[in-house]
Amino acid sequence: MFRYTSFFVFLFIYAIFLICVLEVERFHWSEWLLLLWVASMAAEQINQILRNEINLIRGPVDLNVFAWLEAFAILLFLLAWLLRLFAYLNPSSSNMMNWARAAFSVDFMAFTVSALELCYTIKFLGPLLLMIIRMLKTLLQFIIIVMVICFAYSVASESVLYPQSRLSPHLIFFVMRKAFWAMFGEFNLNELEDQGTSCTNDPDVYNNFVLDRCPTKAGRYYVPPLLGIYYIIVNILLFNLLIAILNYKIEPVALKSKEIWQHQTVQLTIKYSRVIFLPPPFTLLAPLLWWCRTQESYAPFPQIPDKTKREELQRLEVEKQFAYLQSQNVHK
């Protein structure tokens, strides 16, 4: 409970820092506090990995997601802070600060989502969270198919609407945006029907993206039917197929929700029984506590068992967990 209370305090300070404090000209004390906090999280996770208490490759799948998410959030925070430092050293570069703000915002979302790990202790939310994780994995695979169709429609429509366009990073953005928003019902038909009132045929103007380029006459007749076919394939066919696949994926989890929640609770208990009892940023005091332990005056941590003893303890944990689940099934 202390760890999660500390984490929510961290998120609150982080939110205030992003909305009210972050600026180019000077550093605020909250910025240094957040850096210290994240450094303590990084040190704790590195320590657990070195002691084989976190296995990012072979650990429990549901807990592994949050381990990877926390590692990603820590690395992204350090990257964002470096961008912010470069912006401070070079105030004339506004783009550097914009990139830093964007990185901080994504990092805040990653840290906030990682707090959902607390849901494993709640009987209803634990299995539901596992359903969401499995659905996201299926969705990521499904997005590859959608992206291929989206790319095909984008290039096909743009080549007829606006031929001989000048290659630039802005062009890539404008080519893909119409197909992306069409998936959500925003068709931008006014751009297809525009005949010169709010568009231009001057290359010097539309190549700088001051005004939109006027579509060709052939494109005004060719693209709407193509858009209809694209919408039918993506929204009606693929999205309904995705819903059916997701229903199939979550059904086994729903049938075994109680057993899954019990397993999640045990795994979460095992995870936090092996970490330092002090929450971040106080985990940086761990070396002092380890030194006290060597003096045999105070032992804040249990003795670290060797590999054979650890394997024996893990086997006993699995047996006790299985026995508990069996007893719960008997009492149903």
Buried (B, 14 or more C-beta within 10 A) or exposed (E): EEBBEBBEEBBEBBEEBBEEBBEBEEBBEBBEBBBEBBBBBBBBBEBBBEEEBBEEEEBBEBBBBBBEBBBBBBBBBBBBBEBBEBBBEEEEEEEBBEBBBEBBEBBBEBBBBBBBBBBBBBBEBBBBBBBBBBBEEBBEEBEEEBEEBBEEBBEBBBEBBBEEBEEEEEBEEBBBEBBEEBBEEEBBEEBBEBEEEEBBEEEEBBBEEEEBBBBBEEBBEBBBEBBEEBBEBBBEEBEEEBEEBBEEBBEEBEEEBBEBBBBBBBBBBBBEEBBBBBBBBBBBEBEEBEEEBEEEEEEBEEEEEEEEEBEEEEEEBEEEBEEEBEEEEEEE
